[in-house]
Structures are given as C-alpha cells and as structure tokens.
Amino acid sequence: MNTIRCPKCKLINSESVPRCRRCGTSLSSDRNQDVSDSKSLNSNRAARHWAIPVIVIVALLCIYGYYRYSQNIPISGTALAETNNGATNHMTAKTPSASRELEEVKKLNQDFLGKVDQNMSDRQGEGFKKNQTLAYDMMMTLQEEQNKLTDTAALKHCGEFSRLVNTYYDQLARFNADKAHLLDANQRVSSEIEQIQQDPSLSDEEKFSRKRELKGKNFDDALKYSGSSNDIEETVKSLRNLLASGAAS
C-alpha cells in the first residue's frame, strides 16, 4: 500500500486519506508534489540513461567530420607535402650520383698513377716515352669528363688532376726531347774524342785538353737533363698527394 508523509507533523498516512489523521492537514498538495517529484526523478533517470549514447554519437560525428575535413579540404597542403617529398627524394637521389662522380674521377687518378709506375719499370728504358703517350690520352679523357660532371667536389678534383696531367705531359715532352738531344750529343762527343785520339798532329797535352772540354760540355747538358727529371718526379708526387687528399675527404 502506498503512503504519504504529512508535511506538517510528519505522520505517515495512507495514500487514500485526504487529510492527516493527526493534525488534519490536507494531503492532496503533497500527493501532487510527490507525483511531480516522481515524474521529475524518472525524467532525470531517462536523461542520464540517454546522455552517454548521445555523447558517444556526437563524439563520433566530430571525429568523422574532422577526418573528412582533413581528407578533402587541404588539397593544396597535400600537394605541397607531395612536392616536398619529391624534392627530398630528388636530393636523396642526387647525393649518390654526386658521390659516384667524385669516385669515378678518383678512380681515373688512381689508374693513371698505377700505369705511370708500371711504365717506369720498363726494362728497355722507354718509361718516359710511354708515360708521355699516357699523359696525352688522359688529357683527352679528362677534357671529355669535365663536360659531364655536375658535382662541385668532382669538378674541383678533376680540374686539379687535369692541370697536373697537362704539366706532366709538357715536362715529359721536354724531357724526352732533351734526352734524344743528349743521346745524339753523347754519340757526337764520343766520335770527336775518337778522332782527337787518332789525330797524329796533336800532342798528348792537346788531346787531353780537347777531350776534357768536350766532356765538360756534355756534363753540363746531362745536368739539365737531371733537372728535368726532378721536375717530373715532383709532379708525380703532387698527383699522389691529390689522390691521397681526395681519399681523405
């Protein structure tokens, strides 16, 4: 059985009683209030019951809207990102290419020095002539190579390498010409010494004086020949230093 509390004396009465049995206070307004409170309580319960699903649905709609916005609206931003990625990939691709160019130039330098040493071990004494031909061929190769290079470091190494090879070629050309001249001079001096020795009109003192003069001139020419050889060795040393410095970098 339902009951109702008197608002005045707090006595609990039956719901069917219109007035309080103790003090006679009307109970109809409290009954309506209780009904109203019950309805309000039920409404609050219903609101709490639906609040969580509504919040979840709203949150999902917000997430979905943000996702669609990020996918469809910032087209220019996406394009810019793709452009930046393309530029990054291009730079990444360029780095190995630049490194490869420098390594190719270093390889030419290394191979050139290897052939120089190989030619100088020639037992027939033709090393300087062979290296003059080698230097000329390398000059032509480097001239073509410089037109293909794009990397700054490779161009720098190739330019210095080309300069030294040109110097080396010029030195060898002079050296080989001087060498041929010296050989001819040696043969001529030997022939003249033989003629002086066989000349009956000359005294022993005159023969000795003339032979000493010829040998002295020949000796001076040999000194110039030795000087040219030293210059060549210095240039080869510079070529080795260039390769070493390139390997260190």
HELIX and SHEET records of a PDB file:
HELIX    1   1 SER A   28  ASN A   72  1                                  45    
HELIX    2   2 ILE A   75  MET A  120  1                                  46    
HELIX    3   3 GLY A  127  LYS A  148  1                                  22    
HELIX    4   4 THR A  152  GLN A  198  1                                  47    
HELIX    5   5 ASP A  204  ALA A  248  1                                  45    
SHEET    1   A 2 THR A   3  ARG A   5  0                                        
SHEET    2   A 2 ILE A  12  SER A  14 -1                                        
END                                                                             
